[in-house]
Amino acid sequence: MGSTLRLYYDAVIAVVLMAVVAIVCGFIAAVITGDSSPNFPVATIVFVLICAFIFLRLASKSRTPALPLG
C-alpha cells in the first residue's frame, strides 16, 4: 500500500514539475519572439530541449540495479 501511494506522489510531483517547465518555456518563448506569431513552436522547442537535458542528466546519474533482471 505504501509503495502505491509513493508512486502516485512521485507521479503528481513529476506532472507539477513538467507544468512549471512548460510555463517557463512559454515565458522564454515570449521573450525570444517578442509576442509574435511563432510563439508556440519556440515554446515547444525549448520545452523539448529542457526535458531532454533533464532526462539525460537523470539517466547519467541513475544507478544500476543490484540484482540482474531475468
PyMOL Python script that loads the backbone (N, CA, C, O; Angstrom):
from pymol import cmd

cmd.read_pdbstr("""\
ATOM      1  N   MET A   1       0.822  -1.193   0.000  1.00  0.00           N
ATOM      2  CA  MET A   1       0.000   0.000   0.000  1.00  0.00           C
ATOM      3  C   MET A   1       0.866   1.256   0.000  1.00  0.00           C
ATOM      4  O   MET A   1       0.585   2.208  -0.729  1.00  0.00           O
ATOM      5  N   GLY A   2       1.905   1.259   0.807  1.00  0.00           N
ATOM      6  CA  GLY A   2       2.779   2.420   0.890  1.00  0.00           C
ATOM      7  C   GLY A   2       3.511   2.694  -0.404  1.00  0.00           C
ATOM      8  O   GLY A   2       3.704   3.850  -0.779  1.00  0.00           O
ATOM      9  N   SER A   3       3.923   1.631  -1.094  1.00  0.00           N
ATOM     10  CA  SER A   3       4.637   1.827  -2.356  1.00  0.00           C
ATOM     11  C   SER A   3       3.711   2.393  -3.432  1.00  0.00           C
ATOM     12  O   SER A   3       4.152   3.154  -4.293  1.00  0.00           O
ATOM     13  N   THR A   4       2.428   2.025  -3.385  1.00  0.00           N
ATOM     14  CA  THR A   4       1.469   2.563  -4.352  1.00  0.00           C
ATOM     15  C   THR A   4       1.258   4.057  -4.120  1.00  0.00           C
ATOM     16  O   THR A   4       1.212   4.836  -5.072  1.00  0.00           O
ATOM     17  N   LEU A   5       1.132   4.452  -2.866  1.00  0.00           N
ATOM     18  CA  LEU A   5       0.978   5.873  -2.561  1.00  0.00           C
ATOM     19  C   LEU A   5       2.218   6.655  -2.968  1.00  0.00           C
ATOM     20  O   LEU A   5       2.116   7.775  -3.470  1.00  0.00           O
ATOM     21  N   ARG A   6       3.372   6.073  -2.756  1.00  0.00           N
ATOM     22  CA  ARG A   6       4.624   6.726  -3.146  1.00  0.00           C
ATOM     23  C   ARG A   6       4.684   6.914  -4.664  1.00  0.00           C
ATOM     24  O   ARG A   6       5.156   7.941  -5.152  1.00  0.00           O
ATOM     25  N   LEU A   7       4.203   5.920  -5.398  1.00  0.00           N
ATOM     26  CA  LEU A   7       4.187   6.009  -6.859  1.00  0.00           C
ATOM     27  C   LEU A   7       3.280   7.152  -7.315  1.00  0.00           C
ATOM     28  O   LEU A   7       3.656   7.930  -8.191  1.00  0.00           O
ATOM     29  N   TYR A   8       2.083   7.257  -6.722  1.00  0.00           N
ATOM     30  CA  TYR A   8       1.178   8.349  -7.081  1.00  0.00           C
ATOM     31  C   TYR A   8       1.752   9.704  -6.676  1.00  0.00           C
ATOM     32  O   TYR A   8       1.605  10.680  -7.412  1.00  0.00           O
ATOM     33  N   TYR A   9       2.394   9.774  -5.533  1.00  0.00           N
ATOM     34  CA  TYR A   9       3.025  11.013  -5.083  1.00  0.00           C
ATOM     35  C   TYR A   9       4.108  11.443  -6.069  1.00  0.00           C
ATOM     36  O   TYR A   9       4.171  12.609  -6.460  1.00  0.00           O
ATOM     37  N   ASP A  10       4.961  10.495  -6.470  1.00  0.00           N
ATOM     38  CA  ASP A  10       6.014  10.811  -7.438  1.00  0.00           C
ATOM     39  C   ASP A  10       5.429  11.251  -8.774  1.00  0.00           C
ATOM     40  O   ASP A  10       5.969  12.148  -9.421  1.00  0.00           O
ATOM     41  N   ALA A  11       4.328  10.626  -9.193  1.00  0.00           N
ATOM     42  CA  ALA A  11       3.700  10.998 -10.461  1.00  0.00           C
ATOM     43  C   ALA A  11       3.135  12.417 -10.391  1.00  0.00           C
ATOM     44  O   ALA A  11       3.265  13.183 -11.346  1.00  0.00           O
ATOM     45  N   VAL A  12       2.513  12.769  -9.274  1.00  0.00           N
ATOM     46  CA  VAL A  12       1.963  14.120  -9.124  1.00  0.00           C
ATOM     47  C   VAL A  12       3.086  15.148  -9.131  1.00  0.00           C
ATOM     48  O   VAL A  12       2.964  16.196  -9.765  1.00  0.00           O
ATOM     49  N   ILE A  13       4.165  14.860  -8.438  1.00  0.00           N
ATOM     50  CA  ILE A  13       5.316  15.771  -8.426  1.00  0.00           C
ATOM     51  C   ILE A  13       5.880  15.934  -9.836  1.00  0.00           C
ATOM     52  O   ILE A  13       6.223  17.046 -10.237  1.00  0.00           O
ATOM     53  N   ALA A  14       5.980  14.846 -10.589  1.00  0.00           N
ATOM     54  CA  ALA A  14       6.504  14.914 -11.957  1.00  0.00           C
ATOM     55  C   ALA A  14       5.605  15.766 -12.849  1.00  0.00           C
ATOM     56  O   ALA A  14       6.100  16.563 -13.645  1.00  0.00           O
ATOM     57  N   VAL A  15       4.298  15.606 -12.723  1.00  0.00           N
ATOM     58  CA  VAL A  15       3.366  16.396 -13.534  1.00  0.00           C
ATOM     59  C   VAL A  15       3.459  17.875 -13.176  1.00  0.00           C
ATOM     60  O   VAL A  15       3.442  18.729 -14.062  1.00  0.00           O
ATOM     61  N   VAL A  16       3.558  18.180 -11.895  1.00  0.00           N
ATOM     62  CA  VAL A  16       3.674  19.578 -11.469  1.00  0.00           C
ATOM     63  C   VAL A  16       4.981  20.181 -11.983  1.00  0.00           C
ATOM     64  O   VAL A  16       4.991  21.318 -12.454  1.00  0.00           O
ATOM     65  N   LEU A  17       6.065  19.445 -11.897  1.00  0.00           N
ATOM     66  CA  LEU A  17       7.345  19.956 -12.395  1.00  0.00           C
ATOM     67  C   LEU A  17       7.301  20.198 -13.899  1.00  0.00           C
ATOM     68  O   LEU A  17       7.827  21.203 -14.376  1.00  0.00           O
ATOM     69  N   MET A  18       6.685  19.297 -14.646  1.00  0.00           N
ATOM     70  CA  MET A  18       6.593  19.483 -16.091  1.00  0.00           C
ATOM     71  C   MET A  18       5.696  20.670 -16.436  1.00  0.00           C
ATOM     72  O   MET A  18       5.949  21.370 -17.417  1.00  0.00           O
ATOM     73  N   ALA A  19       4.652  20.901 -15.643  1.00  0.00           N
ATOM     74  CA  ALA A  19       3.803  22.074 -15.870  1.00  0.00           C
ATOM     75  C   ALA A  19       4.589  23.360 -15.630  1.00  0.00           C
ATOM     76  O   ALA A  19       4.453  24.322 -16.386  1.00  0.00           O
ATOM     77  N   VAL A  20       5.404  23.378 -14.589  1.00  0.00           N
ATOM     78  CA  VAL A  20       6.230  24.556 -14.306  1.00  0.00           C
ATOM     79  C   VAL A  20       7.230  24.778 -15.441  1.00  0.00           C
ATOM     80  O   VAL A  20       7.442  25.909 -15.877  1.00  0.00           O
ATOM     81  N   VAL A  21       7.838  23.696 -15.914  1.00  0.00           N
ATOM     82  CA  VAL A  21       8.780  23.817 -17.033  1.00  0.00           C
ATOM     83  C   VAL A  21       8.067  24.349 -18.274  1.00  0.00           C
ATOM     84  O   VAL A  21       8.621  25.181 -18.992  1.00  0.00           O
ATOM     85  N   ALA A  22       6.845  23.879 -18.534  1.00  0.00           N
ATOM     86  CA  ALA A  22       6.095  24.357 -19.697  1.00  0.00           C
ATOM     87  C   ALA A  22       5.771  25.848 -19.575  1.00  0.00           C
ATOM     88  O   ALA A  22       5.844  26.579 -20.562  1.00  0.00           O
ATOM     89  N   ILE A  23       5.415  26.298 -18.379  1.00  0.00           N
ATOM     90  CA  ILE A  23       5.120  27.717 -18.168  1.00  0.00           C
ATOM     91  C   ILE A  23       6.370  28.559 -18.373  1.00  0.00           C
ATOM     92  O   ILE A  23       6.322  29.612 -19.008  1.00  0.00           O
ATOM     93  N   VAL A  24       7.486  28.090 -17.833  1.00  0.00           N
ATOM     94  CA  VAL A  24       8.749  28.817 -18.006  1.00  0.00           C
ATOM     95  C   VAL A  24       9.126  28.873 -19.481  1.00  0.00           C
ATOM     96  O   VAL A  24       9.597  29.904 -19.963  1.00  0.00           O
ATOM     97  N   CYS A  25       8.922  27.771 -20.199  1.00  0.00           N
ATOM     98  CA  CYS A  25       9.226  27.747 -21.637  1.00  0.00           C
ATOM     99  C   CYS A  25       8.344  28.734 -22.393  1.00  0.00           C
ATOM    100  O   CYS A  25       8.799  29.367 -23.346  1.00  0.00           O
ATOM    101  N   GLY A  26       7.104  28.870 -21.984  1.00  0.00           N
ATOM    102  CA  GLY A  26       6.230  29.855 -22.613  1.00  0.00           C
ATOM    103  C   GLY A  26       6.738  31.269 -22.421  1.00  0.00           C
ATOM    104  O   GLY A  26       6.716  32.075 -23.351  1.00  0.00           O
ATOM    105  N   PHE A  27       7.197  31.575 -21.206  1.00  0.00           N
ATOM    106  CA  PHE A  27       7.754  32.904 -20.960  1.00  0.00           C
ATOM    107  C   PHE A  27       9.044  33.128 -21.752  1.00  0.00           C
ATOM    108  O   PHE A  27       9.269  34.216 -22.283  1.00  0.00           O
ATOM    109  N   ILE A  28       9.881  32.109 -21.829  1.00  0.00           N
ATOM    110  CA  ILE A  28      11.117  32.225 -22.612  1.00  0.00           C
ATOM    111  C   ILE A  28      10.790  32.456 -24.075  1.00  0.00           C
ATOM    112  O   ILE A  28      11.418  33.288 -24.729  1.00  0.00           O
ATOM    113  N   ALA A  29       9.806  31.723 -24.596  1.00  0.00           N
ATOM    114  CA  ALA A  29       9.412  31.898 -25.994  1.00  0.00           C
ATOM    115  C   ALA A  29       8.855  33.287 -26.239  1.00  0.00           C
ATOM    116  O   ALA A  29       9.109  33.880 -27.288  1.00  0.00           O
ATOM    117  N   ALA A  30       8.097  33.813 -25.287  1.00  0.00           N
ATOM    118  CA  ALA A  30       7.556  35.168 -25.449  1.00  0.00           C
ATOM    119  C   ALA A  30       8.668  36.204 -25.487  1.00  0.00           C
ATOM    120  O   ALA A  30       8.588  37.182 -26.230  1.00  0.00           O
ATOM    121  N   VAL A  31       9.705  35.990 -24.684  1.00  0.00           N
ATOM    122  CA  VAL A  31      10.838  36.923 -24.690  1.00  0.00           C
ATOM    123  C   VAL A  31      11.616  36.813 -25.999  1.00  0.00           C
ATOM    124  O   VAL A  31      12.018  37.826 -26.572  1.00  0.00           O
ATOM    125  N   ILE A  32      11.828  35.581 -26.473  1.00  0.00           N
ATOM    126  CA  ILE A  32      12.611  35.378 -27.695  1.00  0.00           C
ATOM    127  C   ILE A  32      11.883  35.942 -28.914  1.00  0.00           C
ATOM    128  O   ILE A  32      12.489  36.624 -29.742  1.00  0.00           O
ATOM    129  N   THR A  33      10.587  35.659 -29.023  1.00  0.00           N
ATOM    130  CA  THR A  33       9.851  36.060 -30.223  1.00  0.00           C
ATOM    131  C   THR A  33       9.233  37.438 -30.117  1.00  0.00           C
ATOM    132  O   THR A  33       8.787  37.983 -31.126  1.00  0.00           O
ATOM    133  N   GLY A  34       9.193  38.017 -28.939  1.00  0.00           N
ATOM    134  CA  GLY A  34       8.603  39.336 -28.776  1.00  0.00           C
ATOM    135  C   GLY A  34       7.104  39.330 -29.011  1.00  0.00           C
ATOM    136  O   GLY A  34       6.565  40.274 -29.589  1.00  0.00           O
ATOM    137  N   ASP A  35       6.427  38.286 -28.572  1.00  0.00           N
ATOM    138  CA  ASP A  35       4.977  38.126 -28.738  1.00  0.00           C
ATOM    139  C   ASP A  35       4.536  38.094 -30.193  1.00  0.00           C
ATOM    140  O   ASP A  35       3.429  38.525 -30.514  1.00  0.00           O
ATOM    141  N   SER A  36       5.380  37.593 -31.064  1.00  0.00           N
ATOM    142  CA  SER A  36       4.978  37.434 -32.464  1.00  0.00           C
ATOM    143  C   SER A  36       4.361  36.059 -32.666  1.00  0.00           C
ATOM    144  O   SER A  36       4.212  35.295 -31.712  1.00  0.00           O
ATOM    145  N   SER A  37       4.008  35.746 -33.886  1.00  0.00           N
ATOM    146  CA  SER A  37       3.238  34.528 -34.167  1.00  0.00           C
ATOM    147  C   SER A  37       3.953  33.203 -33.892  1.00  0.00           C
ATOM    148  O   SER A  37       3.267  32.250 -33.522  1.00  0.00           O
ATOM    149  N   PRO A  38       5.278  33.066 -34.042  1.00  0.00           N
ATOM    150  CA  PRO A  38       5.874  31.734 -33.822  1.00  0.00           C
ATOM    151  C   PRO A  38       6.119  31.391 -32.356  1.00  0.00           C
ATOM    152  O   PRO A  38       7.067  30.672 -32.039  1.00  0.00           O
ATOM    153  N   ASN A  39       5.292  31.887 -31.481  1.00  0.00           N
ATOM    154  CA  ASN A  39       5.484  31.689 -30.046  1.00  0.00           C
ATOM    155  C   ASN A  39       5.353  30.216 -29.664  1.00  0.00           C
ATOM    156  O   ASN A  39       6.176  29.707 -28.903  1.00  0.00           O
ATOM    157  N   PHE A  40       4.336  29.524 -30.176  1.00  0.00           N
ATOM    158  CA  PHE A  40       4.117  28.125 -29.797  1.00  0.00           C
ATOM    159  C   PHE A  40       5.240  27.200 -30.263  1.00  0.00           C
ATOM    160  O   PHE A  40       5.705  26.388 -29.464  1.00  0.00           O
ATOM    161  N   PRO A  41       5.700  27.279 -31.514  1.00  0.00           N
ATOM    162  CA  PRO A  41       6.823  26.398 -31.918  1.00  0.00           C
ATOM    163  C   PRO A  41       8.091  26.644 -31.103  1.00  0.00           C
ATOM    164  O   PRO A  41       8.801  25.696 -30.768  1.00  0.00           O
ATOM    165  N   VAL A  42       8.380  27.888 -30.784  1.00  0.00           N
ATOM    166  CA  VAL A  42       9.572  28.178 -29.985  1.00  0.00           C
ATOM    167  C   VAL A  42       9.414  27.614 -28.581  1.00  0.00           C
ATOM    168  O   VAL A  42      10.358  27.046 -28.032  1.00  0.00           O
ATOM    169  N   ALA A  43       8.229  27.763 -27.993  1.00  0.00           N
ATOM    170  CA  ALA A  43       7.983  27.195 -26.665  1.00  0.00           C
ATOM    171  C   ALA A  43       8.110  25.682 -26.694  1.00  0.00           C
ATOM    172  O   ALA A  43       8.652  25.088 -25.761  1.00  0.00           O
ATOM    173  N   THR A  44       7.621  25.056 -27.745  1.00  0.00           N
ATOM    174  CA  THR A  44       7.721  23.596 -27.876  1.00  0.00           C
ATOM    175  C   THR A  44       9.179  23.155 -27.983  1.00  0.00           C
ATOM    176  O   THR A  44       9.583  22.181 -27.347  1.00  0.00           O
ATOM    177  N   ILE A  45       9.955  23.856 -28.771  1.00  0.00           N
ATOM    178  CA  ILE A  45      11.370  23.507 -28.933  1.00  0.00           C
ATOM    179  C   ILE A  45      12.113  23.672 -27.610  1.00  0.00           C
ATOM    180  O   ILE A  45      12.894  22.800 -27.228  1.00  0.00           O
ATOM    181  N   VAL A  46      11.883  24.762 -26.919  1.00  0.00           N
ATOM    182  CA  VAL A  46      12.546  24.993 -25.630  1.00  0.00           C
ATOM    183  C   VAL A  46      12.118  23.933 -24.623  1.00  0.00           C
ATOM    184  O   VAL A  46      12.949  23.428 -23.868  1.00  0.00           O
ATOM    185  N   PHE A  47      10.829  23.588 -24.601  1.00  0.00           N
ATOM    186  CA  PHE A  47      10.320  22.564 -23.692  1.00  0.00           C
ATOM    187  C   PHE A  47      10.988  21.220 -23.961  1.00  0.00           C
ATOM    188  O   PHE A  47      11.416  20.547 -23.023  1.00  0.00           O
ATOM    189  N   VAL A  48      11.083  20.820 -25.220  1.00  0.00           N
ATOM    190  CA  VAL A  48      11.709  19.540 -25.568  1.00  0.00           C
ATOM    191  C   VAL A  48      13.188  19.540 -25.202  1.00  0.00           C
ATOM    192  O   VAL A  48      13.698  18.536 -24.704  1.00  0.00           O
ATOM    193  N   LEU A  49      13.883  20.647 -25.439  1.00  0.00           N
ATOM    194  CA  LEU A  49      15.304  20.711 -25.095  1.00  0.00           C
ATOM    195  C   LEU A  49      15.520  20.620 -23.585  1.00  0.00           C
ATOM    196  O   LEU A  49      16.432  19.928 -23.132  1.00  0.00           O
ATOM    197  N   ILE A  50      14.696  21.308 -22.812  1.00  0.00           N
ATOM    198  CA  ILE A  50      14.840  21.241 -21.356  1.00  0.00           C
ATOM    199  C   ILE A  50      14.529  19.838 -20.852  1.00  0.00           C
ATOM    200  O   ILE A  50      15.235  19.318 -19.988  1.00  0.00           O
ATOM    201  N   CYS A  51      13.475  19.222 -21.388  1.00  0.00           N
ATOM    202  CA  CYS A  51      13.130  17.855 -20.970  1.00  0.00           C
ATOM    203  C   CYS A  51      14.226  16.862 -21.343  1.00  0.00           C
ATOM    204  O   CYS A  51      14.535  15.957 -20.569  1.00  0.00           O
ATOM    205  N   ALA A  52      14.813  17.027 -22.520  1.00  0.00           N
ATOM    206  CA  ALA A  52      15.905  16.145 -22.923  1.00  0.00           C
ATOM    207  C   ALA A  52      17.104  16.316 -22.003  1.00  0.00           C
ATOM    208  O   ALA A  52      17.741  15.335 -21.619  1.00  0.00           O
ATOM    209  N   PHE A  53      17.414  17.563 -21.646  1.00  0.00           N
ATOM    210  CA  PHE A  53      18.521  17.818 -20.730  1.00  0.00           C
ATOM    211  C   PHE A  53      18.274  17.167 -19.375  1.00  0.00           C
ATOM    212  O   PHE A  53      19.160  16.521 -18.816  1.00  0.00           O
ATOM    213  N   ILE A  54      17.060  17.343 -18.848  1.00  0.00           N
ATOM    214  CA  ILE A  54      16.730  16.748 -17.548  1.00  0.00           C
ATOM    215  C   ILE A  54      16.795  15.227 -17.623  1.00  0.00           C
ATOM    216  O   ILE A  54      17.321  14.586 -16.714  1.00  0.00           O
ATOM    217  N   PHE A  55      16.264  14.641 -18.705  1.00  0.00           N
ATOM    218  CA  PHE A  55      16.287  13.193 -18.857  1.00  0.00           C
ATOM    219  C   PHE A  55      17.710  12.664 -18.943  1.00  0.00           C
ATOM    220  O   PHE A  55      18.047  11.692 -18.268  1.00  0.00           O
ATOM    221  N   LEU A  56      18.546  13.285 -19.760  1.00  0.00           N
ATOM    222  CA  LEU A  56      19.925  12.810 -19.906  1.00  0.00           C
ATOM    223  C   LEU A  56      20.705  12.961 -18.611  1.00  0.00           C
ATOM    224  O   LEU A  56      21.524  12.106 -18.275  1.00  0.00           O
ATOM    225  N   ARG A  57      20.459  14.030 -17.888  1.00  0.00           N
ATOM    226  CA  ARG A  57      21.134  14.218 -16.601  1.00  0.00           C
ATOM    227  C   ARG A  57      20.701  13.144 -15.604  1.00  0.00           C
ATOM    228  O   ARG A  57      21.529  12.589 -14.882  1.00  0.00           O
ATOM    229  N   LEU A  58      19.407  12.858 -15.571  1.00  0.00           N
ATOM    230  CA  LEU A  58      18.901  11.825 -14.683  1.00  0.00           C
ATOM    231  C   LEU A  58      19.409  10.439 -15.093  1.00  0.00           C
ATOM    232  O   LEU A  58      19.777   9.633 -14.238  1.00  0.00           O
ATOM    233  N   ALA A  59      19.427  10.168 -16.387  1.00  0.00           N
ATOM    234  CA  ALA A  59      19.883   8.868 -16.861  1.00  0.00           C
ATOM    235  C   ALA A  59      21.364   8.647 -16.562  1.00  0.00           C
ATOM    236  O   ALA A  59      21.779   7.522 -16.282  1.00  0.00           O
ATOM    237  N   SER A  60      22.155   9.704 -16.619  1.00  0.00           N
ATOM    238  CA  SER A  60      23.581   9.546 -16.355  1.00  0.00           C
ATOM    239  C   SER A  60      23.870   9.356 -14.871  1.00  0.00           C
ATOM    240  O   SER A  60      24.905   8.794 -14.513  1.00  0.00           O
ATOM    241  N   LYS A  61      22.975   9.815 -14.003  1.00  0.00           N
ATOM    242  CA  LYS A  61      23.190   9.697 -12.570  1.00  0.00           C
ATOM    243  C   LYS A  61      22.489   8.497 -11.951  1.00  0.00           C
ATOM    244  O   LYS A  61      22.666   8.216 -10.766  1.00  0.00           O
ATOM    245  N   SER A  62      21.691   7.785 -12.749  1.00  0.00           N
ATOM    246  CA  SER A  62      20.964   6.644 -12.175  1.00  0.00           C
ATOM    247  C   SER A  62      21.924   5.483 -11.929  1.00  0.00           C
ATOM    248  O   SER A  62      22.936   5.323 -12.611  1.00  0.00           O
ATOM    249  N   ARG A  63      21.571   4.693 -10.942  1.00  0.00           N
ATOM    250  CA  ARG A  63      22.414   3.562 -10.579  1.00  0.00           C
ATOM    251  C   ARG A  63      21.907   2.295 -11.250  1.00  0.00           C
ATOM    252  O   ARG A  63      20.729   2.188 -11.592  1.00  0.00           O
ATOM    253  N   THR A  64      22.791   1.354 -11.432  1.00  0.00           N
ATOM    254  CA  THR A  64      22.374   0.065 -11.969  1.00  0.00           C
ATOM    255  C   THR A  64      21.709  -0.752 -10.868  1.00  0.00           C
ATOM    256  O   THR A  64      22.063  -0.602  -9.699  1.00  0.00           O
ATOM    257  N   PRO A  65      20.760  -1.609 -11.212  1.00  0.00           N
ATOM    258  CA  PRO A  65      20.092  -2.400 -10.180  1.00  0.00           C
ATOM    259  C   PRO A  65      21.048  -3.389  -9.517  1.00  0.00           C
ATOM    260  O   PRO A  65      22.008  -3.850 -10.134  1.00  0.00           O
ATOM    261  N   ALA A  66      20.771  -3.707  -8.259  1.00  0.00           N
ATOM    262  CA  ALA A  66      21.635  -4.619  -7.516  1.00  0.00           C
ATOM    263  C   ALA A  66      21.526  -6.043  -8.059  1.00  0.00           C
ATOM    264  O   ALA A  66      22.518  -6.769  -8.115  1.00  0.00           O
ATOM    265  N   LEU A  67      20.331  -6.434  -8.453  1.00  0.00           N
ATOM    266  CA  LEU A  67      20.118  -7.771  -8.992  1.00  0.00           C
ATOM    267  C   LEU A  67      19.861  -7.677 -10.485  1.00  0.00           C
ATOM    268  O   LEU A  67      19.133  -6.789 -10.930  1.00  0.00           O
ATOM    269  N   PRO A  68      20.443  -8.576 -11.267  1.00  0.00           N
ATOM    270  CA  PRO A  68      20.191  -8.541 -12.708  1.00  0.00           C
ATOM    271  C   PRO A  68      18.735  -8.925 -13.001  1.00  0.00           C
ATOM    272  O   PRO A  68      18.148  -9.760 -12.312  1.00  0.00           O
ATOM    273  N   LEU A  69      18.181  -8.312 -14.015  1.00  0.00           N
ATOM    274  CA  LEU A  69      16.824  -8.625 -14.431  1.00  0.00           C
ATOM    275  C   LEU A  69      16.837  -9.908 -15.253  1.00  0.00           C
ATOM    276  O   LEU A  69      17.653 -10.062 -16.162  1.00  0.00           O
ATOM    277  N   GLY A  70      15.945 -10.813 -14.936  1.00  0.00           N
ATOM    278  CA  GLY A  70      15.809 -12.029 -15.743  1.00  0.00           C
ATOM    279  C   GLY A  70      16.441 -13.220 -15.182  1.00  0.00           C
ATOM    280  O   GLY A  70      16.383 -14.292 -15.784  1.00  0.00           O
TER     281      GLY A  70
END
""", "prot")
cmd.dss("prot")
cmd.show_as("cartoon", "prot")
cmd.util.cbc("prot")
cmd.orient("prot")
